[in-house]
Amino acid sequence: MLIVGAGYAGLSAAVSLAWRGIPPLLVERHPGTSVRPKAYGLNHRAMELLRQAPGLEEALRTEALTFHRLVERSFAGCVPPIPLPEPGRPSGLIERLTPVADLGLYQDHVEGILRAKAEDLGANLRFATELTSLRQDPDGVTATVEAATGVRRTIRAEYLIAADGHDSPVRTALRTPTRGMGELARTHLVAFRAGLSGAAPNVDLELYHLLHRDPMVAVAFGSTRADTDTHLLRLTCPPNREAVRAGLRPERCAELIRSATGLPGLDVEVLDQSAFSVGHLLAERFSTGRVFLAGDAAHVMPPSGGQASSAAVHDGWDIGWRLALVLTGQAGPDLLDTYDAERRPVCHLIADFQLANWFARTPGTVPPAEPTEPVDPARLTFGHRYRSGAVIQDEGADEDGPVTEDPFAQTGRPGGRAPHVILERGGEPLSTLDLFGPDLVLLAGPSGADWADAARDAAARLGVRLTVHRIGTDLSDPTGTWCARYGVGPAGASLVRPDGHVAWRSRGRADDAPRVLREALARILARVA
């Protein structure tokens, strides 16, 4: 396995594969992971996936910040934010959907932790190493990489994950068609040192969004974890602002910082500057032969909505479990076709949602003639439904329904995220989500002994790792809601994939359960029963 790029998507794929026993080789042209906090936070769904790898959630939350967000003209008008829940716990209605909180942590910290985890699991990460050529044939991929020292190496891999950023050279080499509005703005990041921690009353300064007097300049501040006097100024301007594109003089940066904070006498030391494009660009296919696009290489979206980083993590984790099943011989190669079929519609929906937010929140911009219909963010996070060969819909179900469903009214339909239900094991509470991870899982109802036996038989015959749980035997259902939430009867069963999405279910008994389940499993894994 070869991965190109060590951002959110590439590192998540490296962890996903290495944890499943497929340690990949990853190359990254930069000397290390991100050194500046370009993005902030991961949503609940991304954390549900990452926490599957033992110890990873704990490492991330140890570094996490509590998220304070204010929108004001300057610090002079700031008021304390609404108190947030205890770090690590979801809040309000979200607790009905997941036991996992979102994460408040900057990109540079997240990437550093993902890198350490991937390396601990055996992934081979080569920084300051750039992909210079690529060709593929029916049996694999041949790549040439060049280190900063000038040393070249030819690599032969079975598959390649291209997580090489918004201007993806791999996507270009594959001639993958794209659509979208292109560059929307330029974001300029200025790292600076100043004594801001006491500038806002009764608030620990962590993240602020401040409105500048120029409505086309949105300003954000964030403190770093290591040094509370080091902060980040984020200027988002139209792409034709040449001054921002080329860089700003330190004196001008200091002037903008003082103006935005309302502290004209603030002592400012500018440490560093960088810039990147804000855009909207969507690949029309996420896979070509043995090459798979992930993260910004597959979908570029504006940051308005906070879903881009999580989508990249989801991409990497998702292609990881599919490749692991294929490379270990548990699934046929056609399973990999389902990555594009499932992830592309969802990612396009997320990108268009963020684009609509961008136009709604950015003064002076003109939305497209046919604006995107608004989508509830909870549906994007918890409610997306997959349709592909890796999902067997209920008999008579609508195969062409919407991409998302109401997460508060989920009934365990195939393609949807398996619902969160509190169960008990040995007297200790746990979520159904805690049962999903490296392998497929069959959950059988209290009277579903036939399905539990059939699952063990099918797994043995097909050579598939499959974990079997039975409600009322090794797991108890103290609330009595599991059957209703998963849409099956006491004698029914639900088959859940490693990503926590329902692949198949039976509402009750079947005359020939071993054959039915064996054929369903073979179909989902692109195998011959």
C-alpha positions in Angstrom: 0.0 0.0 0.0 1.3 3.4 -1.0 -0.2 6.7 0.4 0.7 10.1 -1.0 0.2 12.9 1.4 0.3 13.3 5.2 -2.7 15.5 5.9 -6.0 14.4 7.6 -6.9 11.9 4.9 -3.5 10.3 4.4 -2.7 9.9 8.0 -6.2 8.6 8.8 -5.8 6.0 6.0 -2.4 5.1 7.4 -3.8 4.5 10.9 -6.8 2.6 9.5 -4.7 0.3 7.4 -1.9 -0.3 10.0 -4.3 -1.0 12.7 -5.9 -3.7 10.5 -2.5 -5.3 9.9 -1.6 -3.6 6.6 1.2 -1.2 7.4 1.4 1.2 4.4 4.3 3.3 3.0 3.4 7.0 3.1 5.3 9.7 1.3 4.9 13.4 2.0 6.8 16.2 0.2 6.9 18.5 3.2 9.5 17.9 6.0 6.8 17.1 8.5 3.1 17.4 9.4 1.4 20.8 9.6 3.2 23.4 11.7 0.3 26.0 11.7 -3.3 25.4 12.9 -5.0 25.9 9.6 -8.2 24.0 10.6 -9.9 23.5 14.0 -11.9 20.6 15.3 -13.4 17.2 14.2 -17.1 16.3 14.3 -18.6 13.5 16.3 -18.7 11.1 13.4 -15.0 11.5 12.6 -14.3 10.8 16.3 -16.5 7.7 16.3 -14.2 6.3 13.6 -10.9 7.3 15.0 -11.7 6.0 18.5 -11.9 2.5 17.1 -8.1 2.4 17.2 -7.2 1.8 20.8 -5.7 4.7 22.6 -6.2 7.2 19.8 -9.2 9.0 21.3 -7.5 9.4 24.6 -4.4 10.9 22.9 -6.5 13.4 21.0 -8.6 14.5 24.0 -5.6 15.0 26.2 -4.5 17.8 23.9 -8.0 19.1 23.2 -9.1 22.6 24.0 -12.5 23.7 25.1 -14.1 25.6 22.2 -15.0 29.2 22.9 -16.4 31.1 20.0 -17.4 34.8 19.9 -18.3 37.0 17.0 -17.8 40.7 17.7 -16.4 43.9 16.4 -13.5 43.8 18.9 -12.6 42.4 22.3 -14.2 45.5 23.8 -17.7 44.1 23.2 -17.0 40.5 24.0 -19.2 38.7 26.6 -18.6 35.3 28.1 -19.8 32.4 25.9 -22.5 29.9 26.8 -21.0 27.3 29.1 -19.9 24.2 27.2 -20.3 20.6 28.3 -17.6 18.7 30.0 -14.8 18.0 27.4 -15.2 14.5 25.9 -19.0 14.4 26.3 -21.6 15.3 23.7 -24.3 17.8 24.6 -28.1 18.1 24.4 -29.9 16.1 21.7 -26.7 14.8 20.3 -26.4 12.5 23.3 -29.3 10.6 21.9 -27.3 9.9 18.8 -23.8 9.2 20.1 -21.8 8.8 23.3 -18.8 10.5 21.5 -18.1 14.2 21.7 -16.7 16.3 18.9 -13.0 17.4 19.2 -11.7 20.9 19.8 -8.1 20.7 18.6 -6.1 22.4 15.9 -4.9 20.7 12.7 -1.2 20.7 13.6 -1.9 18.9 16.9 -4.3 16.4 15.3 -1.8 15.5 12.5 1.0 15.1 15.0 -1.0 12.6 17.0 -2.2 10.7 14.0 1.4 10.5 12.7 2.6 9.1 16.1 -0.2 6.5 16.1 0.4 5.4 12.5 4.1 4.9 13.2 3.4 3.1 16.5 1.2 0.7 14.5 4.0 0.0 12.0 3.3 2.5 9.1 6.4 3.6 7.2 6.2 7.4 6.9 8.7 9.2 4.6 8.7 12.9 4.8 10.6 15.3 2.5 9.8 12.7 -0.2 7.8 13.6 -3.3 5.9 11.5 -5.8 7.4 12.3 -9.3 5.7 9.8 -11.6 3.0 7.2 -11.5 1.7 4.5 -13.8 -0.7 1.7 -13.2 -1.5 -1.6 -14.8 -4.0 -4.4 -14.1 -1.8 -5.9 -11.4 -0.6 -2.8 -9.5 0.9 0.7 -9.4 4.5 1.7 -10.1 5.6 5.0 -8.6 8.8 7.0 -8.5 9.5 9.1 -5.5 12.4 11.5 -4.8 13.7 12.5 -1.4 14.9 16.0 -0.7 18.5 14.7 -0.8 17.9 13.9 -4.5 17.8 10.1 -4.0 15.1 8.5 -6.2 13.3 5.2 -5.6 10.9 3.1 -7.6 8.0 1.7 -5.6 5.7 -1.1 -6.6 2.4 -1.2 -4.8 -0.9 -3.0 -5.2 -2.9 0.2 -4.6 -2.3 3.9 -4.1 -4.3 6.4 -2.0 -3.9 10.0 -3.3 -4.3 12.4 -0.4 -2.0 15.0 -1.9 -4.1 18.1 -1.4 -6.4 20.5 -3.3 -4.1 20.8 -6.3 -3.5 17.0 -6.3 -0.8 16.1 -8.9 -2.2 12.5 -8.9 -5.7 13.7 -9.7 -4.2 15.8 -12.6 -2.1 12.8 -13.8 -5.2 10.7 -13.8 -7.1 13.4 -15.8 -10.0 13.1 -13.4 -12.7 15.5 -14.4 -13.9 18.1 -11.7 -16.7 20.5 -11.2 -17.2 23.4 -8.9 -16.7 27.2 -8.5 -13.0 27.1 -8.2 -11.1 29.6 -6.0 -13.4 31.7 -3.9 -11.0 33.5 -1.7 -7.5 33.6 -0.2 -6.8 33.0 3.4 -3.7 34.5 4.9 -2.4 33.2 8.2 -0.2 35.3 10.5 1.4 33.7 13.6 2.1 36.4 16.1 3.0 36.9 19.8 1.0 39.3 22.0 -0.3 39.4 25.5 -4.0 38.8 24.7 -4.9 36.3 27.4 -6.5 39.0 29.6 -7.9 41.1 26.9 -11.5 39.6 27.0 -13.4 39.6 30.3 -14.0 36.3 32.0 -12.9 34.2 29.0 -9.9 32.0 28.4 -8.8 33.1 24.9 -8.9 30.1 22.5 -10.8 31.0 19.4 -12.4 34.2 18.3 -14.0 35.4 15.1 -13.9 39.2 14.9 -15.5 41.4 12.3 -13.1 43.9 10.7 -14.3 47.3 9.7 -13.6 46.3 6.1 -16.5 43.8 5.6 -14.4 41.8 3.0 -11.8 41.0 5.6 -12.9 38.4 8.2 -10.5 38.0 11.1 -10.0 35.1 13.4 -7.7 34.6 16.4 -6.7 31.4 18.0 -4.3 30.6 20.8 -1.9 27.7 20.6 -1.7 24.9 23.2 2.0 25.2 23.8 2.2 29.0 24.3 -0.8 31.0 25.3 0.9 34.2 24.1 1.2 32.9 20.6 -1.8 33.4 18.4 -3.0 33.1 14.9 -4.5 35.9 12.7 -6.6 34.6 9.9 -7.5 37.0 7.0 -10.0 35.8 4.4 -10.1 38.0 1.4 -11.3 37.8 -2.2 -8.9 36.0 -4.5 -8.0 39.3 -6.3 -6.5 40.9 -3.2 -2.9 40.9 -4.4 -1.6 42.1 -1.1 -2.9 39.1 0.7 -1.8 36.8 -2.1 1.8 38.1 -2.1 2.0 38.6 1.7 1.7 41.5 4.1 4.4 43.6 5.7 4.8 42.9 9.4 3.8 46.5 10.1 0.5 46.0 8.2 -0.2 42.7 10.0 0.3 44.4 13.4 -2.0 47.3 12.3 -4.7 44.8 11.4 -4.3 42.9 14.7 -4.6 46.1 16.8 -7.6 47.3 14.7 -9.5 44.0 15.1 -8.8 43.6 18.8 -9.6 47.3 19.6 -6.3 47.5 21.4 -4.4 50.3 19.7 -1.4 50.0 22.0 -1.0 46.3 21.8 2.6 45.1 21.5 2.7 42.7 18.5 5.6 40.5 17.2 4.9 38.9 13.9 6.4 35.4 13.8 5.4 33.8 10.5 3.1 34.1 7.5 1.5 31.6 5.1 -1.4 31.6 2.6 -3.8 29.1 1.0 -6.7 29.0 -1.3 -10.4 28.7 -0.3 -12.3 27.0 -3.0 -15.0 24.6 -4.2 -13.9 21.8 -6.5 -15.3 18.3 -6.6 -13.8 15.3 -8.4 -16.3 13.5 -10.6 -14.9 10.1 -9.6 -13.0 9.2 -6.5 -11.2 6.1 -8.0 -9.5 5.2 -11.2 -8.3 1.7 -11.5 -6.0 1.1 -8.5 -5.8 4.7 -7.4 -8.2 6.3 -4.9 -8.6 10.0 -4.1 -9.2 11.2 -0.6 -9.5 14.4 1.3 -8.8 17.6 -0.6 -7.7 15.6 -3.6 -11.3 14.5 -3.9 -13.2 17.5 -2.7 -12.2 21.0 -1.9 -14.7 23.0 0.1 -14.8 26.3 1.9 -14.4 26.1 5.7 -17.8 27.6 6.5 -19.6 24.7 8.2 -16.7 22.9 9.9 -17.1 19.6 7.9 -14.1 19.6 5.6 -11.5 18.1 8.0 -13.9 15.5 9.2 -14.8 14.5 5.7 -11.1 14.0 5.0 -10.7 11.8 8.1 -13.8 9.8 7.0 -12.4 9.3 3.5 -9.1 7.9 4.8 -10.6 5.7 7.4 -13.2 4.4 4.9 -10.9 3.4 2.1 -8.6 1.8 4.7 -11.1 -0.8 5.9 -12.1 -1.7 2.3 -8.5 -2.1 1.2 -7.7 -4.2 4.3 -10.5 -6.6 3.5 -9.4 -7.0 -0.1 -5.6 -7.3 0.8 -6.3 -10.0 3.4 -8.4 -12.0 1.0 -11.7 -11.5 2.8 -13.3 -9.5 0.0 -13.0 -9.4 -3.7 -11.5 -6.4 -5.5 -14.9 -5.2 -6.7 -15.6 -4.1 -3.1 -13.3 -1.2 -3.8 -15.7 0.2 -6.4 -18.1 0.9 -3.5 -15.8 3.6 -2.1 -16.7 6.0 -5.0 -20.3 4.9 -5.1 -20.7 5.7 -1.4 -18.4 8.5 -0.5 -18.7 10.8 -3.6 -22.5 11.6 -3.2 -22.0 12.4 0.5 -18.9 14.5 0.0 -20.5 16.4 -2.8 -23.5 17.1 -0.6 -21.2 18.3 2.3 -19.2 20.5 -0.1 -22.3 22.2 -1.5 -23.6 22.7 2.0 -20.4 24.5 3.0 -20.5 26.5 -0.2 -24.0 27.7 0.6 -22.8 28.7 4.1 -19.9 30.6 2.5 -22.2 32.8 0.4 -24.6 33.3 3.3 -21.8 34.3 5.7 -19.5 36.3 3.5 -20.5 39.9 2.7 -20.3 41.0 -0.9 -20.4 37.6 -2.5 -23.0 36.5 -5.1 -24.3 32.9 -4.8 -24.9 30.8 -7.9 -28.2 31.1 -9.8 -29.4 27.8 -8.4 -28.4 27.8 -4.7 -28.0 24.6 -2.8 -31.0 23.7 -0.6 -30.1 24.0 3.1 -29.3 20.7 4.9 -29.5 20.1 8.6 -25.8 19.6 9.8 -27.0 16.7 12.0 -28.1 14.8 8.8 -24.7 15.4 7.2 -22.9 14.1 10.3 -25.1 11.2 11.4 -27.7 10.7 8.7 -26.0 9.8 5.4 -27.2 6.6 3.8 -25.0 4.6 1.5 -26.2 2.8 -1.6 -23.7 0.4 -3.3 -22.9 -3.2 -3.8 -21.7 -3.3 -0.2 -25.2 -2.8 1.1 -28.3 -5.0 0.6 -31.5 -3.0 0.9 -34.6 -4.4 2.5 -36.8 -6.2 0.0 -39.1 -3.6 -1.7 -37.1 -0.6 -0.3 -36.6 2.5 -2.4 -33.1 2.2 -4.0 -33.1 5.8 -5.1 -34.1 7.7 -2.0 -32.3 10.7 -0.5 -28.6 10.6 0.4 -29.5 11.5 4.0 -32.1 10.6 6.6 -33.3 12.1 9.9 -30.7 10.8 12.4 -33.3 11.2 15.2 -35.7 8.8 13.4 -33.2 6.1 12.3 -34.6 2.6 12.2 -31.5 0.6 11.3 -32.2 0.5 7.6 -29.3 -1.0 5.5 -26.9 1.7 4.3 -27.5 4.0 7.3 -25.3 4.4 10.3 -26.0 1.8 12.9 -27.9 3.5 15.8 -26.4 4.2 19.2 -28.1 2.0 21.8 -26.9 1.6 25.4 -26.4 -2.1 26.2 -24.7 -3.8 29.1 -22.0 -6.4 29.2 -21.1 -8.0 32.5 -23.1 -5.3 34.3 -21.1 -2.5 32.6 -22.8 -0.1 30.2 -21.5 0.2 26.6 -22.8 1.6 23.3 -23.5 -0.5 20.3 -20.9 1.7 18.6 -18.3 0.2 21.0 -18.9 -3.1 19.3 -17.8 -2.0 15.8 -14.2 -1.9 14.6 -11.7 -4.0 12.6 -14.2 -6.7 11.5 -17.8 -7.2 10.4 -20.2 -7.6 13.3 -23.5 -9.6 13.4 -26.0 -8.5 16.1 -28.7 -11.1 16.7 -31.9 -10.6 18.7 -32.8 -12.4 21.9 -34.4 -15.2 19.8 -31.9 -15.0 17.0 -29.8 -18.1 17.9 -30.2 -19.4 14.3 -28.6 -16.2 12.9 -25.8 -16.3 15.4 -25.0 -19.9 14.4 -25.4 -19.1 10.7 -23.0 -16.2 11.0 -20.3 -18.4 12.5 -20.8 -21.0 9.7 -20.7 -18.3 6.9 -17.5 -16.8 8.3 -15.8 -20.1 8.5 -16.8 -21.1 5.0 -15.8 -17.8 3.4 -12.7 -17.2 5.5 -14.0 -13.9 6.9 -13.4 -12.5 10.3 -16.9 -11.9 11.8 -17.7 -11.1 15.4 -21.1 -12.3 16.7 -23.1 -10.8 19.5 -26.5 -11.9 20.7 -28.8 -9.6 22.7 -29.9 -11.4 25.9 -26.9 -13.7 25.9 -23.5 -11.9 26.0 -25.2 -8.5 25.9 -28.2 -7.3 27.8 -30.6 -4.5 26.6 -31.7 -2.7 29.8 -33.8 -0.1 28.0 -35.5 -2.8 25.8 -35.1 -0.6 22.7 -32.5 -2.5 20.6 -35.0 -4.3 18.4 -37.0 -1.2 17.6 -33.9 1.0 17.0 -32.5 -1.6 14.6 -35.8 -2.4 12.9 -35.8 -6.1 13.6 -37.8 -8.5 15.7 -36.5 -10.6 18.6 -35.6 -13.4 16.1 -34.0 -11.0 13.6 -30.4 -9.9 13.1 -28.3 -7.0 11.7 -25.0 -7.2 9.9 -22.8 -4.1 10.5 -19.7 -3.2 8.5 -16.4 -2.0 10.1 -17.4 1.6 9.5 -20.5 1.2 11.6 -23.0 1.2 8.7 -25.7 -1.5 8.4 -25.0 -3.8 5.5 -27.9 -6.1 5.8 -30.7 -7.2 8.2 -33.4 -9.8 8.6 -36.4 -8.8 10.6 -37.1 -12.4 11.7 -36.3 -16.0 11.1 -35.4 -17.5 7.8 -36.1 -21.1 6.6 -32.4 -21.6 5.6 -30.5 -19.0 7.7 -27.0 -20.4 6.9 -27.5 -20.1 3.1 -29.2 -16.7 3.4 -26.5 -15.2 5.5 -23.7 -16.8 3.5 -25.1 -15.4 0.2 -25.6 -12.0 1.8 -22.1 -11.9 3.2 -20.6 -13.0 -0.1 -22.5 -10.4 -2.0 -21.5 -7.5 0.3 -17.8 -8.6 0.1 -17.9 -9.1 -3.7 -17.2 -12.8 -3.2 -18.6 -16.0 -4.7 -20.8 -17.7 -2.1 
